[in-house]
Amino acid sequence: MSNLSGSKKKIPLVILLAKHVLTTTFVLATNCSMQRSNYLLITLLLLTSSTINAQFSKGVRMVGATVASVFYNSGNSDQTVTSIGSTSGKITGYGVDVTPMLGWFVSDNTAAGFSFLLNPYGDKETYQENGSVYQKDKANYFNIGLGGFVRTYFRNSGSFLPFGEFSINGGMSNVKKNGFFYGGGTGQGAYKDTYDSKSIGGVFGQAFLTAGVTKLLNPHTGLDLFFSYNFYYTRNVTKSTRLRDVMIDGTIDETLKNETTTRLVNNKFVVGIGFQVFLAKKKK
């Protein structure tokens, strides 16, 4: 058994480098063809790894990152209305939620520390009628923030270490949207709307209740598998501008400016993975 609190064995160079370069892995992703291979990889790691034991103690540092979601999706839709005709749509989206973290064991079972959140995501929608694009919308979002966590391991030695964790974070939220829309049919009633909006003040806050297990890959590194309940709140104030070109002759005939405040409360469940490095406390 390797004791992280006082072993004289030198920590490999790769472990020290891992303190500065955090390796993250794609997680279970909706509509992602890599999902099966991720399941297989995780299963092989759990089944083929040799028995590894580590023992935590007060003062051990925990450096790592969690990935709550990574996804890319693409979809198509078709609609036929007797009085209008046939329309089709294409929707694509992406997102990633990565949280590097740094903590210290404050007892033999419990670690507490800080986290840093990066959460970019976005989507694009395109609609066509009889082969011509009549509407296109694009939105990009970016959350960045700081937080803290407390993690308690129900065992402090062994190779499979179940844990419970509570974490919170909050910070700035940014939104940018733009697009266009052709309406009014043809002739004198035709028009084109061009619009864009961006945040002038956005904030978010969220909390996680997590249950998971750390599978030790060696005495100093571990793979986290976890399931979380997530409460999320955001408030965004955006300024938007809509320009209308009547008869689509290149001249702006109407300009509409607006300011919108949006509040969102969301509850969701998250499955994810993470990577942790455990560094022995320095000897005095």
N, C-alpha and C positions, 0 to 999 in steps of 0.2 A: 504493500500500500504506500502510495506517495503522499507525504504530508506537505501541503502547500505553505504551512506556516513557518517551517524551520528546516526544510531540506537543504543540504549542502550542494545538491546536484545543480549544475549551472543550467539556467534556462536557455534552450536553443535560440540561436540568432533569429530564426524564423518567427519565434514567439514574440521577441522584442519588436521585430518589424510589424507584427500583427497589431501591436499597440497603436501604431500610427496609420496602418493601412487596413481598413476594415473590409473584409470580404463578405459580400452579401449574395444571397442566392434567390432566384425567382421562386415564388410561392405558388400555391394552388390558385390557378387563375381561371375565371369563367371564360368559356368559349375559347380555350387555348389548347392547341394540339399537343403541347409539351406536358400536359397534366399527367398523362399516364407514365411518361418517363420520369417525372419528378417523384411520383409515388414509388416507382420501382427503385430509383436511386436511394430514397430514404429507407425503404425496406431492406435493401442490400446492406446499407450501412449498419442498420440495427441488428441484422442477423449474422453478418460476417465479422463484425468487429470483435476482437479479442476482449476478454474481461479486463476492464480498466477500473482502477479505484483511485479516488482522490479524496482528501479530507479538507474541508474548509475550516477556517478559523478566523477570529477577529483580526482585521487589518488586511486580509487578502483583497486585492483589487480585482474588479470585474470590468472588462472592456469589451464592447461588442456592438452589434447592431441587430435590429429586428426589421423584418419586412412584412408588413401587415397585408399588403395587396400589390400585385403587379398585373396589369391586364392590357390587352389590346383587343378590340372587337370591331367587327365589320358586318353590316347587315343590309339587306335590300328588302323593299316592299313594293307591291304593285296594287293599284286601285283603279277600278273602272266604274264610272258614274254615267248613267245613260244620257243625262242632259249635258254633260261636260266632256266626257271622253276618258281616255286612259292616262293615268299618271303613275309615276314610279319614283321611289326615293332610295337614297343610299345614306347610311349613317355609319360613321367610324368614330371610335373613341379610344383613349389611352389613359393610363393613370399609374402612379407608383406612390407608395407610402413607406418611406424609409426613416428609421429612427436610430441613429447612433446613440450609444449610452456609455456612461462611465460611473462606476459605483465602488463602494467599499463595504466589506462585511463589518457590520457593527456588532455582530455576535457570531457564534459558530454556525448559525442557521439563517441569519437575516442580513441582506445587503440593501443599501440605500444609496441613491445617487441622482445624477442629472441626465437629461436626455435632450436631444436636438432633433427637431422634426423637419423633413423636407417632403412636400406633397404636391407635385405638379400633376395636373390632369386636364383633359380637354375633350371636345367632340366637334364633329363637323357633319352637317346635314345638307344634302343636295336633293332637290326635287325637279323632276322633268315631266313635261307634257308633250306627247307626240314627238319625242326626241329632242326637245328644246328645254334648256334649264330655265325655270321661271323663279326659283328661290334657292338661295344658298346662305347658310348660317354657319358661323364658326365662333367657338368660344374656348378661351384658355383661362385656366384657374391656377393659382399658385399660393399655397400656404407655407409659411415658415414660422417656426416658433421654438420656444424652450419649455422644458418641463422637468418633472421629477418622478421618481419611482421608489417603491419599497417592495422588495421580493423576499419571500420566506421559503426556504427549502424545508420540506418535511423530513428529509434525511440530509445529513452533511457528509456522508461517505458512501461509496459505491459507484457504479457506472451509470445507473439510471436514477436520476434525482428529480422527483416530482416537486413542483413549486406552485405557489399562489402569488399573484402580484397585483398591486394597485398602482396606477400611474395617471398623471394629469399633464396636460400641456396646453399652451395657448400662444397666440401671436397674431401676426398680420395676415390678412387674406386679400388677394388681389384678383380682379376679374377683368377680362377684356373680351368684348364681343363685337362682331361686325357681320354685315351681310347685305343682300339686296333682294328685291321682290318686284316682279313684273305683274301688273294687274290691269283690269279694265278692258281686256280683250284686245281688239285691233281698232285702228282708226282714231278718231278724235278722243275717244274715251280711254285710250291706252296711257299708262304712266309707269314710271320706274321709281321705286323707293330705295334709297341707299341709307344705311343706318350703321352707327357704331356707338359703343358705350364703354366706359372704363371706370374703375373704382376711384373714388376720392377719399375713401376711408372704409376699411374693412377689418374686422377682428373675428377671431374664432377661439373657442375653448372646447376641450373634450376630456373625457375621463374613460379609463379602461379598467375592467375587472377581468383578470386573466387566470386561467388554470393551464398548466403545461408540464412538460418534462424536459430535462436536459440530459441528452445522451452524450457522455464523455467519449471523445474520439482519442484522447490521450490525457494524461494527468493535468494538462493545462488548457485544453480546448474542449468546447462542447457545442453540440447542435441542439437548439431549442425547437420544440414543436409545441404549439399552443393554440388555445381557443379563447376568444375574448368577447365580452359584451362591451359595446362602445356607445357612449352618449356624446352627441356632437351638437354644438350650437355655433351659428355664425350670423353676423350682421354686416351687411354691405350697403354702402351708399354709392350709387353710380350716377354719372352724368351721361346723358345720351343725346345724340343729334340725329334727326331724320330729315333727309333731303328728298323732295319730290320733283321729278322731271315729267311734267305733263306733255303728252304727245311724243315723248322720248326724242326730243330734238337737241339734247345736249345743254339745255338751259334749265337752271334750277328755279322753279316757280314757287315752291313753298319750303320753308325751313321751320322745323319744330324742335325745340330743345326741352329737355325734361330732366328732372332729378328724382330718382327712385330709391327708396329704402327697403331692403329685403332682409327679412329675418327667417332663419331656418333652424328647426329643431329636428334632429334625426336620431333614431335608435337602430343599431344594427349589430349583427354578430360577425366576427372576423376569425378566419383560420389563417395561421401564418407560421413562418419559421424565423429563426435567428441564429446568430453565431456569437459565441462568447469565448473570451480569453481570460483565464484566471492567473494572476500574477502574484507570487508570494510577496509578503511584506518584507521591506528592506530590514536587514539586521543593523542594529545600532553598533 
